[in-house]
C-alpha cells in the first residue's frame, strides 16, 4: 500500500472566512480569495503510486479548466488503494481564462494545504476543487461545510420580504448556476456539476432554507453545503473575520512600520545631538577669553551698516555666508572670530550711544 491508515477518514475542514468585501456575490472580481479548505487525516507515502496518480489528476484538472467550467476524473491504479477521484467547478459567470486561472491557483494552494493527505477540498470565491481516495462523484451530500452570516440590520419587513423573494426565485430557477436580484438584494446559488437535476434542486432547496432560517435579519449570508451553496447580500458592507495568515501579514507590516519609525527617530536624535555639540563648541569658542585686543580697531557707522562693514572687513570666505558652514569653524579662524567678537561689541556699544544721544 502507498498509504498510512488513520482511524478517521472524514474530511476535516479548516474554516477561514473570505477576506473580500462582496457587493454582488455573482460578480465578485476576487475569484482567488480563500473561502474554506480541508484535508483528510489519512496520509499517503511519498513517492508512492498514489502520489503519482494524484499528481496526474491535479494536472488534468488544471488543463481541463482551460476549456470547460466543470470536469471530473478518476485515475486508476494497479491496486484499489492507488485510485484517486477528483473534480473542479468554476463559478458560472467566469470566462474560460478566469476559470483556468482560478483552478490553477486552487490546485497550487491545495497541494500546500493538504500535503500528503489522501483527500482534500478547497473553495475559492471563483472555483472549487476536490480530490479523494474514496469515490464521491455523483453522490449527493448536504453536509454543512461553512455558514457565514453578516451583522443584523434589524427587522425591516420590506427588506426581509425582498430578500426572501430573491432567495425564493433562486430556489425556483432551473439550472446548476442561478443568479437573481431585486433592488439592493443580490443572490447566487450553484450546484457541483456531478449532481443530477433533481439532486441539485434538493441540495439548493436545503441550502436556501438554512440560509433564511440561520441568518435571519443579517445583511448578508453564505451557506456552503458539501455539493452546493447559496449566498445573498443586501448591498451593505460585509464584515469578515480575517484568517490567521492575514493577521500575520498585518502584524508583520505593523512591526516593520514601528522599526522604520524607531530608526527614523534615532537618526533625528543623532542629528540633533550633533547639531547641539557643534553649537556648544562655537559658543565656547566665542566665550574664550582673549589676551590681546584687535590690532586695528574697526570703525563702523550705523548699526546695520556696522554689521555689513564688519562682514566686509573681516573678509570671511564667501562659502561661509549666508550662514553656510557657520558651525564648521576651526581654530585657524580664531583670529577673525576674535575680530568679529570685538566688532560686534563695538557695534552694540555704538548703537547704545546713538540711542542715548537721541
C-alpha positions in Angstrom: 0.0 0.0 0.0 1.1 3.5 -0.7 -0.8 5.0 2.3 -0.6 5.0 6.0 -4.0 4.5 7.7 -5.7 6.6 10.3 -8.8 6.0 12.5 -10.8 8.7 10.7 -11.3 9.2 7.0 -13.6 12.2 7.4 -12.6 15.5 5.8 -11.6 17.9 8.5 -12.3 21.4 7.2 -10.4 24.5 8.4 -13.0 27.3 8.2 -11.5 30.6 7.1 -13.9 33.3 6.0 -13.3 35.3 2.9 -11.3 38.4 3.1 -13.0 40.4 0.4 -16.0 42.7 0.6 -18.7 41.4 -1.6 -21.3 43.7 -3.0 -22.7 41.2 -5.5 -21.9 37.6 -5.0 -22.2 36.6 -8.6 -20.0 39.4 -9.9 -17.1 39.4 -7.3 -13.9 40.2 -9.0 -11.8 38.5 -6.3 -12.0 35.0 -7.8 -8.9 33.7 -6.0 -9.9 34.7 -2.4 -9.8 31.8 0.0 -13.2 30.7 1.4 -12.6 27.4 3.1 -10.4 24.3 2.8 -9.9 21.0 4.5 -8.0 17.7 4.3 -8.5 14.1 5.3 -6.5 12.8 8.2 -5.4 9.8 6.2 -1.9 10.3 4.6 -0.1 8.7 1.7 3.6 7.7 1.5 5.8 9.9 -0.6 6.9 8.6 -4.0 4.1 6.0 -3.9 1.9 5.1 -6.9 -0.9 7.0 -5.2 1.1 10.2 -5.2 1.9 9.8 -8.9 -1.8 9.3 -9.6 -2.7 12.3 -7.6 -0.2 14.5 -9.5 -1.7 13.2 -12.7 -5.2 14.0 -11.5 -4.4 17.6 -10.4 -2.6 18.2 -13.7 -5.7 17.0 -15.6 -7.9 19.4 -13.6 -5.8 22.4 -14.4 -5.6 21.5 -18.1 -9.3 20.9 -18.4 -10.2 24.2 -16.8 -8.8 26.0 -19.9 -11.8 24.9 -22.0 -14.5 23.7 -19.5 -16.0 25.2 -16.4 -16.5 21.7 -14.8 -15.0 18.3 -15.1 -14.2 15.2 -13.0 -11.6 12.5 -13.4 -10.8 9.1 -12.0 -7.2 8.0 -12.1 -6.9 4.2 -11.9 -4.0 2.4 -10.3 -2.5 -1.0 -10.2 -4.4 -1.6 -6.9 -7.6 -0.3 -5.5 -5.7 1.7 -2.9 -4.0 3.7 -5.6 -7.2 5.0 -7.2 -7.8 8.8 -6.9 -11.0 10.7 -7.7 -11.3 14.4 -8.3 -13.3 17.3 -9.8 -13.3 21.1 -10.2 -16.0 23.5 -10.7 -15.9 27.2 -11.7 -18.5 29.8 -10.8 -21.0 30.0 -13.6 -20.2 33.6 -14.7 -16.4 33.1 -15.1 -14.8 33.3 -18.5 -12.5 30.4 -19.5 -9.3 32.3 -18.8 -10.6 33.3 -15.4 -11.7 29.8 -14.7 -8.3 28.3 -15.7 -6.5 30.8 -13.5 -8.7 30.2 -10.5 -8.4 26.4 -10.8 -4.6 26.6 -11.2 -4.4 28.7 -8.0 -6.7 26.4 -6.1 -4.7 23.3 -7.0 -1.5 25.1 -6.0 -2.9 26.1 -2.6 -4.5 22.7 -2.1 -1.1 21.0 -2.7 0.3 23.0 0.2 -2.7 22.9 2.5 -3.2 19.1 2.1 0.4 17.9 1.6 0.4 14.1 1.7 -3.3 14.0 2.5 -5.3 11.3 0.7 -8.2 13.7 0.3 -8.7 17.5 0.2 -11.1 20.2 -0.8 -10.6 23.9 -1.4 -13.2 26.6 -2.2 -12.1 29.9 -3.6 -14.5 32.7 -4.5 -14.4 31.7 -8.1 -13.9 27.9 -8.1 -13.9 24.7 -6.1 -11.5 21.7 -6.3 -11.7 18.4 -4.5 -10.0 15.0 -4.6 -10.2 11.9 -2.5 -9.2 8.2 -2.5 -12.8 7.2 -2.0 -15.4 8.0 -4.6 -17.7 10.9 -4.0 -18.6 11.6 -7.7 -22.3 11.7 -8.3 -23.2 11.4 -4.6 -25.5 14.0 -3.2 -24.1 15.4 0.0 -25.9 18.1 2.0 -23.5 18.2 4.9 -22.9 21.7 6.2 -19.4 22.9 5.4 -19.5 26.6 6.1 -22.0 29.2 7.3 -21.4 32.9 7.4 -24.0 35.5 8.4 -23.4 39.2 8.5 -24.4 41.6 11.2 -28.1 42.1 11.8 -29.7 45.2 10.3 -32.8 45.0 12.4 -36.1 43.6 11.3 -37.2 45.5 8.3 -40.3 44.0 6.9 -39.7 45.3 3.4 -36.1 44.3 3.3 -36.7 40.8 4.6 -39.6 40.3 2.2 -37.3 41.4 -0.7 -34.5 39.1 0.5 -36.9 36.1 0.8 -38.3 36.9 -2.7 -34.8 36.8 -4.2 -33.9 33.5 -2.4 -37.3 32.1 -3.4 -36.5 32.9 -7.0 -33.2 31.1 -6.8 -35.0 28.0 -5.5 -37.4 28.0 -8.3 -35.0 28.8 -11.1 -33.6 25.9 -13.1 -30.0 25.1 -13.8 -26.9 24.4 -11.9 -25.9 28.1 -11.7 -28.6 30.6 -10.6 -28.4 34.4 -10.2 -31.2 36.7 -9.0 -31.7 40.2 -7.6 -34.2 42.9 -6.8 -33.3 46.4 -5.7 -30.2 46.2 -3.4 -30.6 42.5 -2.8 -28.5 40.1 -4.9 -28.4 36.3 -4.7 -26.4 33.5 -6.3 -26.6 29.7 -6.0 -24.8 26.8 -7.6 -24.5 23.0 -7.5 -21.5 20.9 -8.2 -21.7 19.6 -11.8 -21.8 15.9 -10.8 -25.3 16.1 -9.4 -28.4 15.3 -11.3 -31.1 17.9 -11.9 -33.2 16.5 -9.0 -30.2 16.2 -6.7 -29.2 19.8 -7.5 -32.7 21.1 -6.7 -32.8 19.2 -3.5 -29.4 20.4 -2.4 -30.1 24.1 -3.2 -33.5 24.0 -1.5 -31.8 22.8 1.7 -29.1 25.5 1.4 -31.6 28.3 0.8 -33.9 27.1 3.6 -30.9 27.1 6.1 -29.8 30.4 4.8 -33.1 32.1 5.6 -33.6 30.5 8.9 -30.0 30.7 10.3 -29.0 34.2 9.0 -32.4 35.8 9.9 -32.0 39.6 9.6 -28.3 39.6 8.6 -27.3 41.9 5.8 -25.6 39.1 4.0 -25.4 35.3 4.3 -23.4 32.4 2.8 -24.4 28.7 3.2 -22.0 26.2 1.8 -23.0 22.6 1.8 -20.8 19.8 0.5 -22.3 19.8 -3.0 -23.9 23.2 -3.4 -24.1 26.7 -2.0 -26.4 29.7 -1.7 -25.4 33.3 -0.9 -27.1 36.7 -0.7 -26.2 40.3 0.1 -28.3 43.3 0.7 -25.6 45.7 -0.6 -24.3 46.7 2.9 -20.7 46.4 4.0 -19.7 42.8 4.7 -17.7 42.1 7.9 -15.4 39.1 7.7 -13.2 37.5 10.4 -9.7 37.6 8.9 -7.7 34.5 8.5 -4.6 33.7 10.6 -2.3 34.3 7.6 -3.8 37.7 7.0 -3.4 38.6 10.7 0.2 37.5 10.5 0.7 39.7 7.4 -0.8 42.7 9.2 1.3 42.1 12.3 4.4 42.0 10.1 3.5 45.2 8.4 2.9 46.9 11.7 6.2 45.6 13.1 8.0 46.8 10.0 6.4 50.3 10.3 7.4 50.5 14.0 11.0 49.6 13.2 11.2 52.2 10.5 9.7 54.8 12.8 12.3 54.0 15.6 15.2 54.1 13.1 14.0 57.5 11.8 13.6 58.8 15.4 17.1 57.6 16.3 18.5 59.3 13.2 16.8 62.6 14.0 18.1 62.4 17.6 21.7 61.8 16.4 21.5 64.7 14.0 20.0 67.0 16.7 22.7 66.0 19.3 25.4 66.6 16.7 24.0 70.0 16.0 23.9 70.9 19.7 27.5 69.7 20.1 28.7 72.0 17.3 26.7 74.9 18.6 28.3 74.3 22.0 31.7 74.3 20.5 31.0 77.5 18.7 29.7 79.2 21.8 32.7 78.1 23.8 35.0 79.5 21.1 33.2 82.9 21.2 33.3 83.0 25.0 37.0 82.1 25.1 39.0 85.0 26.8 41.5 86.7 24.5 44.7 88.2 25.8 45.0 90.7 23.1 42.9 93.3 21.5 42.4 93.8 17.8 45.5 95.3 16.3 43.4 97.6 14.2 40.1 98.8 15.8 37.2 98.6 13.4 35.1 101.8 12.9 31.5 101.4 11.9 28.7 103.8 11.1 25.1 102.9 11.9 24.1 99.6 13.4 23.0 97.9 10.0 26.0 99.4 8.2 28.1 98.5 11.2 27.5 94.8 10.7 27.7 94.9 6.9 31.1 96.6 7.2 32.1 94.1 9.8 31.4 91.2 7.4 33.3 93.0 4.6 36.3 94.0 6.7 36.8 90.6 8.3 36.7 89.0 4.8 35.4 85.5 5.6 35.3 83.2 2.7 32.1 83.6 0.7 31.2 79.9 1.2 30.5 80.8 4.9 27.7 83.1 4.0 24.8 83.3 4.4 25.4 81.1 7.5 26.7 78.3 5.3 29.1 76.2 7.4 28.8 78.5 10.3 29.4 75.8 12.8 32.4 74.4 10.9 34.8 77.0 12.4 38.2 75.7 13.2 40.9 77.2 15.4 42.8 78.6 12.4 39.9 81.2 12.2 40.2 82.2 15.9 41.9 85.5 14.9 39.0 86.5 12.7 36.5 85.2 15.2 38.2 87.4 17.8 37.8 90.4 15.4 34.2 89.6 14.9 33.7 89.4 18.6 35.2 92.8 19.2 33.5 94.2 16.2 30.0 93.1 17.4 30.7 94.5 20.8 31.7 97.8 19.1 28.5 97.8 17.0 26.3 97.2 20.1 28.1 99.9 22.1 27.9 102.4 19.2 24.1 101.7 18.9 23.6 102.3 22.6 25.4 105.6 22.4 23.3 106.7 19.4 20.1 105.8 21.3 21.2 107.8 24.4 22.1 110.7 22.2 18.7 110.7 20.6 
